[in-house]
Every structure is written in C-alpha cells, then in structure tokens.
Amino acid sequence: RLSFREMSASGIIRGLFSFRLVEALGRGGIAAFFPIFASTIGLSISVIGILLTINMLLVTLFTPVGGMIADRFNRKTLTITGSLLLAILLAIIPLASNFGQLLAVLLIQGIGGALSMPAAAALAVEEGRKFGMGSTMSTLFLAMSIGMAIGPIVSGGIADWLSVNWVFYFGAALGLVGTGLFIWFTRGYRG
C-alpha cells in the first residue's frame, strides 16, 4: 500500500511539489495579467491572442526536443536552468514596450518551459516507480492546482496594491523561490 509519509520523505517529491506549487502560483497570476499588461502598451486584443498562441505553440513544438534532452542530460540541472530562465524572463516582461520585445521574451520563455517541464516530469516518473505513478502524479497535480487557483487572487491583490508590473516581478520572485526550494530538497540527488 502507498504510504504518503514515505512519499513525503522523498527529497525529489518535496522538491518537485515545492517547484510546481510556487511556479503555478506565479504562472496563475501571469496568465490572468499578461493580457492586461499587453493592453497597457497599446496592443490590440487580437495581437495579444497571437502572442499567447505563439508562446503555447513554441512550448508545444519544443517540448519533444526538451524531452530528448532530458533523456540525455542531468534532469535536475535542466529543471533548474529552465526555471531560472523563466524567472528572469518574467521580470523582463514589464520592461517590454512593443510587440517585438514581448514576442522575443515569449519565444525564449517557451524554450525555458520546454527545458524544465519534461525534465521535472522525468524526475516525477523516477519517483513514481517507487511510490506508484498515479499517486506521484496526483500529488504534483495537486501542487499545480493549488498554485493556479491561488495565484490569480494573490496577483490581483498585488496589482491593486502596487501595479500590474509588480505581478510579473512577484511571479519572477516566486520562480526563484521555487527553484531554491527545488535545489534545497534535491541536494542529495545526483542523477
């Protein structure tokens, strides 16, 4: 039988749970506030839709490549690298002032996501072999769901209190915190 106590003792599970939770907190806010920010720099609704579509298509196209890279290189390092890249790019979004600059940020962000997510998923599969695949994945989906549910609410408070730009800075800071927690909890893992 599955023991959640044993699962929670795994550094990889704790690292992935923290990583997913904190990253989803930031991403939940970004998903809600990116269109608002883009409209403040004069982009039309259709152009904002094009930007979001390009970002999603890039993640879709690069994810298989990221998966092949995750099969050949250190998954922990790839997760950290992709996550740091995403955090840096979130902080850069408020500095963008036109379509081209936002497009460049979203292009690189798509590559960062394609590096980190397959590597993190591969780590989850490794742990799933020990604790049960369904239980491991459901634990990580729980972390993501909590973050995506709370993220827009917290980000809305930040936007009201400070400004929309600070939603992105907050998301970037959360990305760094999530990466730091992942590094801390997985410090004994070498693979």
C-alpha positions, 0 to 999 in steps of 0.5 A: 500500500502507498504510504504518503509519509514515505512519499513525503520523505522523498527529497525529489517529491518535496522538491518537485511539489515545492517547484510546481506549487510556487511556479503555478502560483506565479504562472496563475497570476501571469496568465490572468495579467499578461493580457492586461499588461499587453493592453497597457502598451497599446496592443490590440486584443487580437495581437495579444491572442497571437502572442499567447498562441505563439508562446503555447505553440513554441512550448508545444513544438519544443517540448519533444526536443526538451524531452530528448534532452532530458533523456540525455542530460542531468534532469535536475540541472535542466529543471533548474536552468529552465526555471531560472530562465523563466524567472528572469524572463518574467521580470523582463516582461514589464520592461517590454514596450512593443510587440517585438520585445514581448514576442522575443521574451515569449519565444525564449520563455517557451524554450525555458518551459520546454527545458524544465517541464519534461525534465521535472516530469522525468524526475516525477516518473523516477519517483513514481516507480517507487511510490506508484505513478498515479499517486506521484502524479496526483500529488504534483497535480495537486501542487499545480492546482493549488498554485493556479487557483491561488495565484490569480487572487494573490496577483490581483491583490498585488496589482491593486496594491502596487501595479500590474508590473509588480505581478510579473516581478512577484511571479519572477520572485516566486520562480526563484523561490521555487527553484531554491526550494527545488535545489534545497530538497534535491541536494542529495540527488545526483542523477 
